[in-house]
């Protein structure tokens, strides 16, 4: 009887122990389950971080390239031509030497410079009046003429020995003039502002027609200046000197 009870009691004890152990395991937390995706994400993140660190170290190791600063290219400035003036060379002033109606133009060319004006303040002159033989006077062929003009020195320099009133052109033959120029002598002096009467002599041409002749002042250096002085005559008939 005792043998039968013992196995039954043992069984009960073992069963009770098993129940107690089971009850203890019910309150315990379950074992964690490994997440494969989380593991892969962590691996990728670590790899990227390593590559980034490697590239950063490489960039720091490469020395920076010095780019030269742009240089200023010199620009050429435009060139301005300044007007030039020749000291002592006066401006040119032209004179109206148009002959009276019916008179011919100059038959012979005037000397170089004879029709240009000296515009400085030193040498200049102005015509004031015909003292004898007004323009258009009728004369006889071969007649002896004496033409006088009154002119004034409008410059500051004195006219004296070496100055001339020079014949510069016209259609009266040169042989008809007693002289090709009126020349100032030692006693002749015309200061600035003063006037003088200048006279030239000639014989009227023998052939009938209208004639003209022109004169101009010249200084002792051979430079022409001042107003051009002119003679205009008309020849009609003849004198005994024409034959």
C-alpha positions in Angstrom: 0.0 0.0 0.0 2.9 2.2 0.9 4.6 1.5 -2.5 1.5 2.5 -4.4 1.1 5.8 -2.5 4.7 6.8 -3.1 4.7 6.9 -6.8 1.4 8.8 -6.7 2.9 11.4 -4.3 6.0 11.7 -6.4 4.0 12.3 -9.5 2.0 15.0 -7.7 5.1 16.7 -6.6 6.7 16.7 -10.0 3.4 18.0 -11.5 3.3 20.8 -8.9 6.9 21.7 -9.7 6.2 21.9 -13.4 3.2 24.1 -12.8 5.3 26.4 -10.6 8.0 26.7 -13.3 5.4 27.3 -15.9 3.9 30.1 -13.9 7.3 31.7 -13.5 7.9 31.8 -17.3 4.5 33.4 -18.0 5.6 36.9 -16.6 9.1 36.8 -18.4 9.6 39.1 -21.5 9.9 37.3 -24.8 13.4 37.1 -26.5 13.9 40.0 -29.0 13.6 39.2 -32.7 16.5 40.5 -35.0 15.3 43.0 -37.7 17.3 42.3 -40.9 16.3 45.6 -42.6 17.6 47.6 -39.6 20.9 45.8 -39.8 21.3 46.6 -43.5 20.4 50.3 -43.0 23.1 50.5 -40.3 25.7 48.9 -42.6 24.9 51.3 -45.4 25.0 54.4 -43.2 28.4 53.3 -41.8 29.8 52.8 -45.4 28.6 56.2 -46.5 30.1 57.9 -43.5 33.4 56.2 -44.2 33.4 57.3 -47.9 32.5 60.9 -46.8 35.4 61.0 -44.4 37.7 59.6 -47.1 36.7 62.3 -49.7 37.0 65.1 -47.1 40.5 64.0 -46.3 41.4 63.8 -50.0 40.0 67.3 -50.6 42.0 68.7 -47.7 45.2 67.0 -49.0 45.0 68.7 -52.5 46.5 72.2 -52.4 44.2 75.0 -53.7 45.0 76.3 -57.2 45.9 80.0 -57.2 44.0 81.7 -60.0 45.9 84.8 -61.3 44.0 88.0 -60.8 43.0 89.6 -64.1 45.4 92.2 -65.3 44.3 95.6 -66.6 45.0 95.9 -70.3 46.2 99.5 -71.1 43.8 101.2 -73.4 45.2 103.6 -76.0 43.7 107.0 -75.7 42.4 108.9 -78.7 44.9 111.3 -80.2 43.9 114.9 -80.7 45.7 117.0 -83.2 46.3 120.4 -81.8 46.1 123.3 -84.2 49.6 124.6 -85.2 50.4 128.2 -85.6 53.4 129.6 -87.4 54.7 132.6 -85.5 55.3 135.4 -87.9 53.2 134.0 -90.6 50.1 136.2 -90.9 46.7 135.0 -92.1 45.9 135.6 -95.8 43.5 138.3 -96.7 42.2 138.6 -100.2 41.5 141.9 -102.0 38.9 142.6 -104.5 40.8 143.7 -107.6 37.9 143.3 -110.0 38.4 145.9 -112.8 35.8 148.4 -113.8 33.3 147.3 -116.4 34.9 147.1 -119.8 38.5 146.7 -118.5 40.3 143.5 -119.0 41.7 141.3 -116.3 45.5 141.1 -115.6 47.3 140.1 -118.7 50.4 139.0 -116.8 50.5 136.8 -113.7 51.2 138.7 -110.5 54.4 137.8 -108.6 54.1 135.2 -105.9 52.7 136.7 -102.7 51.8 140.0 -104.4 48.1 139.5 -104.0 48.3 138.2 -100.4 48.0 140.5 -97.4 50.4 140.7 -94.5 48.0 140.7 -91.6 50.3 141.4 -88.7 50.4 144.7 -86.9 53.8 145.7 -88.2 53.3 146.2 -91.9 50.1 147.2 -93.5 48.6 150.0 -95.6 45.2 151.3 -96.7 44.2 153.2 -99.9 42.7 156.6 -99.2 42.2 158.3 -102.6 43.2 158.8 -106.3 45.1 162.1 -106.3 45.4 162.0 -110.1 43.9 160.1 -113.0 40.7 158.8 -111.5 39.6 155.3 -112.6 38.2 155.3 -116.2 40.1 158.5 -117.4 40.3 158.8 -121.2 43.8 159.5 -122.5 45.5 159.6 -125.9 47.8 156.9 -127.1 51.5 157.8 -126.2 50.4 160.4 -123.7 52.8 160.8 -120.7 50.9 160.1 -117.5 51.7 160.6 -113.8 49.5 158.5 -111.5 49.4 159.4 -107.8 47.7 157.6 -104.9 47.4 158.6 -101.3 47.9 155.7 -98.9 48.3 155.5 -95.1 50.6 153.3 -93.0 48.3 151.4 -90.8 51.1 149.3 -89.2 53.4 150.1 -86.4 56.6 149.8 -88.4 58.2 152.8 -90.3 58.6 152.7 -94.0 62.0 153.8 -95.0 64.9 153.1 -97.3 64.5 149.8 -99.0 60.7 149.9 -99.2 59.1 150.0 -102.6 55.8 150.4 -104.4 56.1 147.6 -107.0 54.3 147.0 -110.3 52.7 143.6 -110.0 50.6 143.2 -113.1 48.1 144.5 -115.7 47.8 144.7 -119.5 50.0 147.8 -120.1 53.4 146.7 -121.6 56.3 147.0 -119.3 58.2 149.2 -121.7 55.6 151.9 -121.2 56.6 152.4 -117.5 59.3 154.9 -116.7 60.1 152.6 -113.7 58.7 149.3 -112.5 58.7 150.5 -108.9 58.7 153.6 -106.7 61.6 153.2 -104.3 62.0 154.9 -100.9 65.2 156.8 -100.4 67.1 157.6 -97.2 65.0 160.8 -96.7 61.7 159.0 -97.2 60.2 157.8 -93.9 56.6 157.1 -93.2 55.8 156.2 -89.5 52.8 154.2 -88.4 49.6 156.2 -88.8 51.1 158.7 -91.3 50.0 159.1 -94.9 52.0 159.6 -98.1 51.4 160.3 -101.8 53.1 157.8 -104.1 53.5 158.6 -107.8 54.5 156.4 -110.8 55.1 157.6 -114.4 54.2 155.9 -117.6 53.2 156.4 -121.3 49.8 155.4 -122.4 49.7 152.6 -124.9 49.3 153.7 -128.6 46.6 151.2 -129.4 43.1 152.2 -128.6 41.4 150.3 -125.8 41.0 150.0 -122.1 44.0 149.3 -119.9 44.9 148.7 -116.3 47.9 148.3 -114.1 48.4 147.3 -110.4 51.0 148.1 -107.7 51.6 147.1 -104.2 53.9 147.9 -101.3 56.9 145.7 -100.5 59.1 145.9 -97.4 62.9 145.8 -97.4 62.8 142.0 -97.0 60.8 141.6 -100.2 57.5 140.8 -98.6 54.3 142.3 -100.2 51.8 144.0 -97.9 48.9 146.4 -97.8 46.2 147.5 -100.3 46.7 146.9 -104.0 46.8 150.2 -105.9 45.3 150.3 -109.4 45.2 152.4 -112.5 42.3 152.2 -115.1 42.5 154.2 -118.3 40.9 154.2 -121.8 43.0 155.1 -124.8 41.3 157.1 -127.6 43.3 158.7 -130.4 47.0 159.1 -130.6 49.7 161.7 -129.9 52.6 162.4 -132.1 54.7 160.1 -130.1 52.9 157.0 -131.5 53.8 157.8 -135.2 
